[in-house]
Amino acid sequence: MGVEIHYDHSGEIQEIKVIQKTDVIDINSIQIEKIESKCRADSSDELCVTTQLQMKFLEPLQGNVMAMKAIDFKGRSQITYLNDGFDISGDSLNPMKTMMIVGTEKYEGLIKVTQIAKYSDVWVAEDGRAFEMNEYFTPKLIEQSIQDKIDTRNNLDRYHSGFADYKELQVQNAIPQLLEYCPSCLDSFTDFDDSFAYEYPNELNKLDNPKIIQKMILENERAQKIMNYVLNPALKYQ
């Protein structure tokens, strides 16, 4: 991002150029003022020119270093770096980027995700799932849905985090009542061996494979093109 101020031979501002790939600054907010000033503090005459620049930043900068570069009509230049005392902080006033990616849930299809910050690799879906994008824009799920973590108010719901404890409590309360009506009902279970379990390896999720994700994205794009041709045959001849 840069702002160029061009002076003519008479010392008047001739042109202002704003160079930026995205809307880092509000172009309409730029104000340039030329001020006659002394070249040195002990100078008596105002033989130099001070250029005063005001502008509104729409988002924080990617880097913390800014510089001022002056070039005269002979091509001689001087650069002054503003390493200290220059900070653009706060939330971005520009809308965050959005994109469609292949969802991680079975039969989910495409989902919309939004970048959390301009230079961040993290994108968030509407349900709260967070994805990390690599340089090839292949998504990797790094945070589950917020809804998966929110308990309902009723712990009788089997999806509630306290449901297992509630169920165990009910079992312990039921045993004395059962033995009161049927003292021998549990006798047949006294000879049971200790329970055992098998441990299976972790399940492999094919959506963790970047090649499969990339292939799914390409197939979705291909299907979208075909549907566009079906809905608008004229596109095929453009």
Contacts in CASP RR format, 6 or more apart in sequence:
PFRMAT RR
TARGET T0000
AUTHOR 0000-0000-0000
METHOD contacts of the structure
MODEL  1
MGVEIHYDHSGEIQEIKVIQKTDVIDINSIQIEKIESKCRADSSDELCVT
TQLQMKFLEPLQGNVMAMKAIDFKGRSQITYLNDGFDISGDSLNPMKTMM
IVGTEKYEGLIKVTQIAKYSDVWVAEDGRAFEMNEYFTPKLIEQSIQDKI
DTRNNLDRYHSGFADYKELQVQNAIPQLLEYCPSCLDSFTDFDDSFAYEY
PNELNKLDNPKIIQKMILENERAQKIMNYVLNPALKYQ
1 19 0 8 1.000
1 20 0 8 1.000
1 21 0 8 1.000
1 24 0 8 1.000
1 25 0 8 1.000
1 61 0 8 1.000
2 18 0 8 1.000
2 19 0 8 1.000
2 20 0 8 1.000
3 16 0 8 1.000
3 17 0 8 1.000
3 18 0 8 1.000
3 19 0 8 1.000
3 25 0 8 1.000
3 30 0 8 1.000
3 53 0 8 1.000
3 55 0 8 1.000
4 15 0 8 1.000
4 16 0 8 1.000
4 17 0 8 1.000
4 18 0 8 1.000
4 19 0 8 1.000
5 13 0 8 1.000
5 15 0 8 1.000
5 16 0 8 1.000
5 32 0 8 1.000
5 51 0 8 1.000
5 53 0 8 1.000
6 13 0 8 1.000
6 14 0 8 1.000
6 15 0 8 1.000
6 16 0 8 1.000
6 17 0 8 1.000
7 13 0 8 1.000
7 14 0 8 1.000
7 49 0 8 1.000
8 14 0 8 1.000
9 73 0 8 1.000
11 34 0 8 1.000
11 49 0 8 1.000
12 34 0 8 1.000
13 32 0 8 1.000
13 34 0 8 1.000
16 30 0 8 1.000
16 32 0 8 1.000
18 25 0 8 1.000
18 27 0 8 1.000
18 30 0 8 1.000
22 94 0 8 1.000
22 118 0 8 1.000
23 58 0 8 1.000
23 59 0 8 1.000
23 94 0 8 1.000
24 57 0 8 1.000
24 58 0 8 1.000
24 59 0 8 1.000
24 61 0 8 1.000
25 55 0 8 1.000
25 56 0 8 1.000
25 57 0 8 1.000
25 58 0 8 1.000
26 55 0 8 1.000
26 56 0 8 1.000
26 57 0 8 1.000
26 58 0 8 1.000
29 54 0 8 1.000
29 55 0 8 1.000
29 56 0 8 1.000
30 53 0 8 1.000
30 54 0 8 1.000
30 55 0 8 1.000
31 53 0 8 1.000
31 54 0 8 1.000
31 55 0 8 1.000
32 51 0 8 1.000
32 52 0 8 1.000
32 53 0 8 1.000
32 54 0 8 1.000
33 51 0 8 1.000
33 52 0 8 1.000
33 54 0 8 1.000
34 49 0 8 1.000
34 50 0 8 1.000
34 51 0 8 1.000
34 52 0 8 1.000
35 49 0 8 1.000
35 50 0 8 1.000
35 51 0 8 1.000
35 52 0 8 1.000
36 46 0 8 1.000
36 48 0 8 1.000
36 49 0 8 1.000
36 50 0 8 1.000
37 46 0 8 1.000
37 48 0 8 1.000
37 49 0 8 1.000
37 50 0 8 1.000
38 44 0 8 1.000
38 45 0 8 1.000
38 46 0 8 1.000
38 47 0 8 1.000
38 48 0 8 1.000
39 47 0 8 1.000
39 48 0 8 1.000
57 88 0 8 1.000
58 92 0 8 1.000
58 93 0 8 1.000
58 94 0 8 1.000
59 88 0 8 1.000
59 92 0 8 1.000
59 93 0 8 1.000
59 94 0 8 1.000
59 118 0 8 1.000
60 88 0 8 1.000
60 89 0 8 1.000
60 90 0 8 1.000
60 92 0 8 1.000
60 118 0 8 1.000
61 88 0 8 1.000
62 118 0 8 1.000
62 119 0 8 1.000
64 83 0 8 1.000
64 86 0 8 1.000
64 87 0 8 1.000
65 81 0 8 1.000
65 82 0 8 1.000
65 83 0 8 1.000
66 81 0 8 1.000
66 82 0 8 1.000
66 86 0 8 1.000
67 79 0 8 1.000
67 80 0 8 1.000
67 81 0 8 1.000
67 82 0 8 1.000
68 79 0 8 1.000
68 80 0 8 1.000
68 82 0 8 1.000
69 77 0 8 1.000
69 78 0 8 1.000
69 79 0 8 1.000
69 80 0 8 1.000
70 77 0 8 1.000
70 78 0 8 1.000
71 77 0 8 1.000
92 117 0 8 1.000
92 118 0 8 1.000
94 118 0 8 1.000
96 114 0 8 1.000
96 115 0 8 1.000
96 116 0 8 1.000
96 117 0 8 1.000
96 118 0 8 1.000
97 114 0 8 1.000
97 115 0 8 1.000
97 118 0 8 1.000
98 112 0 8 1.000
98 113 0 8 1.000
98 114 0 8 1.000
98 115 0 8 1.000
99 112 0 8 1.000
99 113 0 8 1.000
99 123 0 8 1.000
99 137 0 8 1.000
100 110 0 8 1.000
100 111 0 8 1.000
100 112 0 8 1.000
100 113 0 8 1.000
101 110 0 8 1.000
101 111 0 8 1.000
101 113 0 8 1.000
101 123 0 8 1.000
101 131 0 8 1.000
101 139 0 8 1.000
101 217 0 8 1.000
102 108 0 8 1.000
102 109 0 8 1.000
102 110 0 8 1.000
102 111 0 8 1.000
102 139 0 8 1.000
102 207 0 8 1.000
102 213 0 8 1.000
102 216 0 8 1.000
102 217 0 8 1.000
102 220 0 8 1.000
103 109 0 8 1.000
103 110 0 8 1.000
103 111 0 8 1.000
103 139 0 8 1.000
103 207 0 8 1.000
104 129 0 8 1.000
104 139 0 8 1.000
104 141 0 8 1.000
104 205 0 8 1.000
104 207 0 8 1.000
109 220 0 8 1.000
110 220 0 8 1.000
111 125 0 8 1.000
111 126 0 8 1.000
112 125 0 8 1.000
112 126 0 8 1.000
113 123 0 8 1.000
113 124 0 8 1.000
113 125 0 8 1.000
113 131 0 8 1.000
113 139 0 8 1.000
114 123 0 8 1.000
114 124 0 8 1.000
114 125 0 8 1.000
115 122 0 8 1.000
115 123 0 8 1.000
116 122 0 8 1.000
116 123 0 8 1.000
116 124 0 8 1.000
116 130 0 8 1.000
121 132 0 8 1.000
121 133 0 8 1.000
121 134 0 8 1.000
122 130 0 8 1.000
122 131 0 8 1.000
122 132 0 8 1.000
122 133 0 8 1.000
122 142 0 8 1.000
123 130 0 8 1.000
123 131 0 8 1.000
123 132 0 8 1.000
123 133 0 8 1.000
123 139 0 8 1.000
124 130 0 8 1.000
124 131 0 8 1.000
125 131 0 8 1.000
125 145 0 8 1.000
127 145 0 8 1.000
127 146 0 8 1.000
127 147 0 8 1.000
128 143 0 8 1.000
128 145 0 8 1.000
128 146 0 8 1.000
128 147 0 8 1.000
129 141 0 8 1.000
129 143 0 8 1.000
129 144 0 8 1.000
129 145 0 8 1.000
130 141 0 8 1.000
130 142 0 8 1.000
130 143 0 8 1.000
131 139 0 8 1.000
131 140 0 8 1.000
131 141 0 8 1.000
131 142 0 8 1.000
132 139 0 8 1.000
132 140 0 8 1.000
132 142 0 8 1.000
133 139 0 8 1.000
133 140 0 8 1.000
134 140 0 8 1.000
134 210 0 8 1.000
136 210 0 8 1.000
136 214 0 8 1.000
138 210 0 8 1.000
138 213 0 8 1.000
138 214 0 8 1.000
139 213 0 8 1.000
140 208 0 8 1.000
141 207 0 8 1.000
151 160 0 8 1.000
151 161 0 8 1.000
151 162 0 8 1.000
152 159 0 8 1.000
152 160 0 8 1.000
154 160 0 8 1.000
155 162 0 8 1.000
155 163 0 8 1.000
155 166 0 8 1.000
156 163 0 8 1.000
156 166 0 8 1.000
157 163 0 8 1.000
160 166 0 8 1.000
175 186 0 8 1.000
178 185 0 8 1.000
178 186 0 8 1.000
179 185 0 8 1.000
179 186 0 8 1.000
206 212 0 8 1.000
207 213 0 8 1.000
228 235 0 8 1.000
229 235 0 8 1.000
229 236 0 8 1.000
END
